[in-house]
Each structure stands twice: as C-alpha cells, then as structure tokens.
Amino acid sequence: MPRRTSTPSNWIVATMTAAIALLPIASVHAGSATGAATEWTQLANNAQLIDLLKSSGLQVDNQLTQITQLAEQIQNQLKIYENMLQNTAQLPDHIWGQVESDLNRLRSIVDQGQSISFSMGNADDVLQQRFKSYADLKTNLPNAETFSNTYQSWSDTNRDTIGSTLKAASLTADQFDTEEGTMSSLRSMSESADGQMKALQVGHQIAAQQVSQMQKLRGLVSQQMTMMGTWLQTEQTDKDLAQARREKFFKSTAPSTSGGEKMKVEW
C-alpha cells in the first residue's frame, strides 16, 4: 500500500488512473495509481492540470461508490461462508477457492482506497505549489490542516485499523500486504477448520471497516472537490473580469483632436 510523500510528482496520471480507470474495480491495484506517471507530469501544463481537476471529481466519487458496494458484497459473502463452516467440519476446496478470491479482492479494495487518497493528496500539494490563490484559500478543515495532511491521516488510520484487526488474530499486515503474501497465508489457514474460520472472521471485520473507511474517504473527496470548484470559479471570474476590461479598453473611441489651433504654413 503506497504512502504519500510531500513530493507532488506523479499526481496527474495517479488522479486519472484513480478517476477514469476503465478496468474492473476488482482488478485495479495500487501500483496502477502511482506508477509510470513521470512523462505526464512533464507534459501537463497548468491549463491541463485545471481541466483534469474539473473532470475528475465525479469519476472519483463513482469509483468510491463502486468500491464501497463491492466491500459490502464481500462482507455479506464472507458471512455466508462463516455460517457454512459452522455446519461442516471444513469448507471443501472449491468453496475455499471462492473464499481466497474474495479475500484477495478485499486486499485490492484496501489498495485502491490508499491509492485514491495518495492521488488526491498529491493534487492538493501541486495546486498549493503552483497557485498562490489556492494556497491562500481558507478551508473548514480542523486545525487548519491541508487536504494533503488529512488524506495522510486517513491513510494512516486505515492502515492502523487493519493492522490491529490482523494482530488480534495473530496475523501481521505483511501477510496481507501483497497478493503473494495473502495467498500464501490463506493456503496455510485452509489446512484446518479453525484456520478457515479465523480467515473468514478477519476478512469480515476488514470488509466492514472498509465500508466505513471508503464512506469517509468519499466525504473527503467531495469536500475537496467542492473547495476546488469554489477556487476555480473565483479564478474564472477574475479572468473574465480582466478580459472584459481589455475588450472595453481596445473598443473605446480615441479622444477627438478637433477644436484645437491649426498649424499654418508661414512664408
């Protein structure tokens, strides 16, 4: 799971990937939202940056809605598996394969939330560096924090919550931090009914946490996009006013030169 740094590079493609990705939600991983962005950062100018901001909010909101819905589906499905396991000695291999798939998708959901917070936090960093009017904009965030800091706080809280849930089951975050680690852990846990139940219970708790955390993240993104919209509208109003003044200046009639003394040729 990526941790956002204060360096604002890579945010443009990161935001595009998080906001406009055409891949199915379950197959988008954190790396796709933070990698291979250098050339976009170099090519994009301020006008492109602003145009991207104007179009990204709705897509990000829609993606977070889909992620939340998927987390809810996984949460409900894992509960069904728990009930099945209570009535049998051990889940059969073909059912456990579905459990592994759902838990791996859950890991992907966690990654996607971290990627979106990383991307939107970097967007805030870039705007503050490029536009003084944005940096001076006052917000209603607590303790005069920036959105960049708020996203980092959300990310840290989310990671810590997941870590505590795993620790309570004698597991570590590293075991579920990558697809390889997740699958290896699940294979070990599948060898006993107790291990299967532990995996299902942990997965159910993490899924419930992600439903709540994605709703909080969606609220942050909405608040950020509202503030950006206010700033963009103010910027556009200033541009329109300046353009109107220029047009008025160049369309104005030059002052008349008649009525003064005429020059005469004297011999």
SVG drawing of the C-alpha trace seen along z (x, -y; Angstrom):
<svg xmlns="http://www.w3.org/2000/svg" viewBox="-25 -85 34 117">
<polyline fill="none" stroke="black" stroke-width="0.4" points="0.0,0.0 1.6,-3.3 2.3,-6.1 2.0,-9.6 5.1,-11.7 5.2,-15.5 6.7,-15.4 3.8,-16.2 5.2,-14.4 3.0,-11.7 -0.3,-13.1 -1.7,-13.8 -1.7,-10.2 -2.4,-9.0 -5.6,-11.0 -6.5,-10.0 -6.0,-6.3 -7.9,-6.5 -10.7,-8.6 -11.1,-7.3 -9.8,-3.8 -11.7,-1.5 -10.5,1.7 -13.0,3.6 -12.9,2.4 -11.7,5.7 -8.6,5.8 -7.2,2.3 -4.3,2.3 -2.4,-0.4 0.6,-0.3 -1.6,-1.4 -2.4,-4.6 1.1,-5.6 3.4,-4.3 4.6,-5.4 3.5,-9.0 6.7,-10.9 6.1,-11.8 2.6,-13.0 3.8,-15.3 6.4,-16.7 3.9,-17.3 1.0,-18.7 0.8,-22.5 -1.3,-24.4 -4.3,-24.6 -4.2,-20.8 -4.0,-20.4 -7.1,-22.5 -9.0,-20.8 -8.3,-17.5 -9.5,-18.7 -12.7,-19.9 -13.5,-16.4 -12.1,-14.1 -14.4,-14.7 -17.4,-12.8 -15.4,-9.8 -13.6,-9.5 -16.9,-9.7 -18.4,-7.0 -15.4,-4.7 -15.5,-5.1 -19.2,-4.2 -18.4,-1.0 -15.6,-0.1 -17.9,-0.5 -20.6,1.6 -18.0,4.3 -16.8,4.3 -20.4,4.7 -20.9,7.7 -17.7,9.3 -18.7,8.7 -22.0,10.4 -20.5,13.3 -17.9,14.0 -20.7,14.1 -22.4,16.8 -19.1,18.8 -18.9,18.5 -22.4,19.9 -21.5,22.8 -18.4,23.6 -20.3,23.8 -22.3,26.6 -19.4,28.6 -16.0,29.8 -14.2,27.8 -15.0,26.0 -14.4,28.0 -11.6,26.9 -13.9,25.5 -15.6,23.3 -12.4,22.3 -11.1,21.2 -14.0,18.7 -13.0,17.5 -9.5,16.9 -10.7,15.0 -13.0,12.7 -10.3,12.1 -7.8,11.2 -10.4,8.8 -10.7,7.3 -7.0,6.7 -7.3,5.0 -10.0,2.7 -7.7,1.6 -5.0,0.8 -7.4,-1.2 -8.5,-3.4 -4.9,-4.1 -4.2,-4.9 -7.1,-7.4 -6.1,-9.1 -2.4,-9.3 -3.5,-10.8 -5.9,-13.4 -3.4,-14.4 -0.8,-15.0 -3.3,-17.0 -3.6,-19.3 0.2,-19.6 0.6,-20.5 -2.1,-23.2 -0.7,-24.8 2.7,-25.0 1.5,-26.3 -1.2,-28.7 -0.8,-31.2 -4.6,-31.9 -5.2,-28.2 -2.6,-28.1 -4.2,-31.1 -7.7,-29.6 -9.1,-29.0 -11.0,-25.8 -13.1,-24.4 -10.7,-21.6 -9.9,-21.1 -6.6,-22.5 -6.0,-24.5 -4.8,-21.3 -4.5,-20.9 -6.3,-18.2 -2.9,-16.6 -2.4,-16.1 -6.0,-15.0 -5.6,-12.3 -2.4,-11.1 -4.2,-10.9 -7.0,-8.9 -4.4,-6.5 -2.6,-6.0 -5.8,-5.4 -7.0,-2.9 -3.7,-1.0 -3.5,-1.0 -7.1,0.3 -6.4,3.2 -3.2,3.9 -5.0,4.1 -7.6,6.5 -4.9,8.8 -2.9,8.6 -5.9,9.7 -5.9,12.9 -2.1,13.4 -1.5,12.2 0.6,9.4 -0.1,6.7 2.8,8.0 1.0,11.3 -1.9,9.5 0.1,6.6 0.7,8.3 -1.2,10.8 1.5,13.4 1.6,12.9 -2.2,13.1 -2.5,16.3 0.4,17.9 -1.3,17.0 -4.7,18.3 -3.2,21.6 -1.8,22.2 -5.0,21.3 -7.1,23.5 -5.5,26.6 -7.8,26.6 -11.3,25.5 -10.0,23.2 -7.7,21.5 -10.5,21.2 -12.8,19.6 -10.1,17.2 -9.6,16.1 -13.3,15.6 -13.7,13.6 -10.8,11.4 -11.9,10.8 -15.4,10.0 -14.1,7.4 -11.8,5.8 -14.6,5.7 -16.9,3.9 -14.0,1.5 -13.5,0.7 -17.2,-0.1 -16.9,-2.7 -13.5,-4.0 -14.5,-4.3 -17.5,-6.4 -15.2,-8.7 -12.8,-8.9 -15.7,-9.7 -16.7,-12.5 -13.2,-13.9 -13.0,-13.8 -16.4,-15.5 -15.3,-18.3 -12.1,-18.7 -13.8,-18.9 -16.3,-21.5 -13.4,-23.7 -11.6,-23.3 -14.8,-24.2 -15.1,-27.4 -11.5,-28.2 -11.8,-27.5 -15.0,-29.6 -13.2,-32.5 -10.2,-32.1 -12.5,-32.1 -14.4,-35.2 -11.1,-37.1 -10.1,-36.1 -13.5,-37.1 -13.3,-40.5 -9.8,-41.1 -10.9,-40.1 -13.9,-42.4 -11.7,-45.3 -9.3,-44.6 -12.1,-44.5 -13.6,-47.7 -10.2,-49.4 -9.5,-48.4 -13.0,-49.1 -13.1,-52.6 -13.1,-55.6 -9.9,-57.7 -10.4,-61.2 -11.1,-63.8 -8.3,-66.0 -10.5,-68.7 -11.1,-72.1 -7.5,-73.0 -5.4,-75.5 -4.5,-74.5 -0.9,-74.7 -0.4,-77.1 2.5,-77.5 4.0,-80.9 6.3,-82.4"/>
</svg>
